[in-house]
Amino acid sequence: MYHNIGKTINKFDNYILFIIKKYGHNKYLDIIMPIATFAGNLGFIWIIIAIALILNKPYRVIGNSVILTLIISTIVGEGIVKHIIRRVRPCNTQDNISPQSLKPISYSFPSGHTLSSFAVAEMLSMYFAQYKFVFMSIAFLIALSRLYLYVHYPTDVIAGFIIGVLCSKVIFIILHSFW
């Protein structure tokens, strides 16, 4: 039974990546997607936002919440889940793919860029609901870039989204139980 589920998931993942490659790739996205991925590298865009909040005294606690969310979500995704699942990335399993960014050496599942981006975007959205669309759009673009660049499977990104949002909710609840 589990073998059949795994085959079905692999078919789904490979089909979506095929569709993105066949119909989505173009010279404009070839420029935009590596930039989007770079914005997610080590939480770069989210750290910039957190620093801006920390430097603005009324928002310092929110900035610190963002940093804490980034740290915890990274530990959960990169430090724990990836090492339990140990899924090889699509760019490392197929020779005919040449990603436009360096091939990552870490495991694929879940997408760490997606996990941390949605964790922080959700945390920021809980404080600044009026900007939720902006935060989620940034996270979505970063997640999509991981598929476009062939460094993650769609299920890696879906799992990153789910785990990231759950992390932010748990962190928010814990933080607010102490305040």
N, C-alpha and C positions, 0 to 999 in steps of 0.2 A: 504494500500500500504506500509506504513512504517513498519508495523508489519511483512509483508512478507520479506522486505529487512533485517530487524533485524534477522529473522529466517535464512535467507540465509547466513548472515555474521556469525552467531553462528555456523551453519553447517560447513562453511569453516574453521573457527577458530578451532573448535573441531576436524575436520578431520586432519588438519595439525599437531596439538598437538598429535593426535593418531599416525600418521605416524612417528613423531619424537620419540615418546616413544617406538613404536614397532620396528622400524628399526635403530634408531640412538643411543639408549642408549647402552653404553658399559663401561667397567672398566676404560678405558683411558679417555674418555670424562667425566666420573664421577669425575675425578680428575681435568681435565682442565677447565671445565665449571664453577665450583665454584670460581676458581682463576680468570677467565675472569670477572665474575660478581663482585668479590672483587675489581678488577682494576677499574671498573666503579662506585663503591660505592663512593658517594659524589664527583665524578669526580677525584678520586685519581690519576689515570695515567695522566690525563690532567693537573692537578695541578703540578705534578712533572715536566712535560714538560714545563709548563709555568714558573715555578721557574727557571729552567735551562736557559730559554730564558731571563728572567728578570735579572739574574745574569751576563749575557753576554751583555755588554752595547750596542753593535750595534743592538741587537735583543730585547731590553727592551720594545719598543713600541709593538712589536708583542706579547710578553709575557703578557703584560697588556691587549691587545686585546683578548687574549685567556681567561684570567680571567674574563673580562667583558662579553664575550660570554657565558662562563659557568654560570655566575650569572644570566644573562638575560634569557637564555634558561631554567634554573631551575625555575625561577619565572614563566615563561610562562607555562611550563609543569606541575610542581608540585604545583605551587601556584594558577594557574588560571584554565587551561583546566581540570585537574583531578577533581577539585571541581565542575565544571560545568557538566561533564559527569557522574561521580560517578559509574564507572563500577567496579564490584567486580572481584577480581583476580581468575584465574582458580584454583589455589591451595586452595582457600577458598570456592570453590563451590562443590568440589568433594572430598568425604571422602577417596577414595582409592588411592589418590595421596599423596606421602610423599616427598616433595621437599628436596633436599640435603642442602638447606640453610634455614635460618629462614623464616617463612612466613611473608612477609611484611604486615604492617597494613594499608598502604595508598591504594588509589584506583589504578586501573589497567591502565586506558586509559588516556593519551598515556604512553608508556614506558619512564620513566624519564632517565634511563640509556642510552637508545637508542637516545633519543632526545638530551641530552647534549653531548653524544659521537659524533654523526654526526654533531652537530653544531660546536663543536671544531675541529673535523677532517676536516670539510669543510673550516673553518677559516684558519687552519694551511696549508691546501692545496692551498689556495689562495696566501699565502706567499711563500710556499715551494712546488711548483708544482712537483718537481722531487721526492718528498716523499709522494705524494698523495696516492699511492697504500698502503704504510705502514700505514698511518693514517686511511684510510678507512678500511683496514683489521682489525685493532685494534677495530674500532667502530663496524664493522660487527660481530666480534667474541663476543664482549660484548652483542650486540643485540641478537645474536643466543643463548648465554648463558641464557638469560632471558626466552626464549622459552623452552630450554632444562630443565631448573630448574622448569618449570611449574608455573612461577610467572607472566607471561604475555601471552596474546593471540597474534597470528600473526598480527591482525589488530592494536593492541596496538603498536607493533614494527614498522609496516608500517607507522602509524601516527607519531610516534616518529622520524622516518627517515625524513619524509616530513617536519614536523614542525621544526626539528633541522636544516635542510639545509636552509629552508626559514629564520629562525632566523639569521643564520650566514650571509646570503646574505644581509639582511636588516641592520644588525649591521655593516658589512663591508662598505656598501654604506654610512651609517650615519657617521661612523668614518672618512671615506675618504672625506666627504664633508666639514669636519672641518679642515683637514690637508692641 
